[in-house]
Amino acid sequence: MNVVVVGCGRVGSQLATLLSVEGHNVVVIDKDAEAFKRLGTVFNGITIRGLGFDEDVLEEAGLREADAFAAVTNLDNTNLMAAEVARKMFEVPHVVARLYNPIRERTYQQLGLDYVCGTTLVAEVLLDKIHAGHGHHVSALGDVEVIQFMASGVLDGKRLHDVEIPRRFRIAAVCRDNMMLVPEPDTVLRQGDIVLASVKEEAFERIERYMEE
């Protein structure tokens, strides 16, 4: 599958790497060349510096031959414009946009865009949408979001009560060895656990190190 990803931040870089590992042909566009440093060493796709809604940049990225397109910058206007260009001018079959500010959700809905809502996203949700062409939304209510991530080595051997932040970060479920657990405060976490949690936006930077890159 040929996929073009606009935005190489935390979400875009992870999405592009996941797609690359699966063997897809991936092109990543970002206006900041430094952003490409976020791509893992396993990424073997193409990077292009430029604006994700610029027709010439999208032509260079091979969007006319693309099977899927994801606009995942942290700017809603950029994502909207890029998604509309991909849909209407390049007629890409599967177009997904990131909705950063839930206040703009009505605009996305009116345009009929397939989107993922929330400022803290896991790239797997976008990956599912690209594979299926549709899917569910990861949403946020105000500044509280539900996130899913793979536990990094920082969490290995730590108990829940050691890592949770009162009123800011709470772990609701842990998946280990294909078994879903509802953890207790003294549950010991392991690297590689899949963690489902709620987090206030203000606390996200404090917990980023808990997430496997």
Secondary structure as UniProt FT lines:
FT   STRAND          2..6
FT   HELIX           10..21
FT   TURN            22..23
FT   STRAND          25..30
FT   HELIX           33..38
FT   TURN            41..42
FT   STRAND          46..49
FT   TURN            52..53
FT   HELIX           55..60
FT   TURN            61..62
FT   HELIX           63..65
FT   STRAND          68..71
FT   HELIX           76..84
FT   HELIX           85..89
FT   STRAND          94..99
FT   HELIX           102..104
FT   HELIX           105..110
FT   TURN            111..112
FT   STRAND          114..117
FT   HELIX           123..132
FT   STRAND          140..141
FT   TURN            142..143
FT   STRAND          144..151
FT   HELIX           153..155
FT   TURN            156..157
FT   HELIX           160..163
FT   TURN            166..168
FT   STRAND          169..176
FT   TURN            177..178
FT   STRAND          179..181
FT   TURN            185..186
FT   TURN            191..192
FT   STRAND          194..200
FT   HELIX           201..203
FT   HELIX           204..207
FT   HELIX           208..210
//
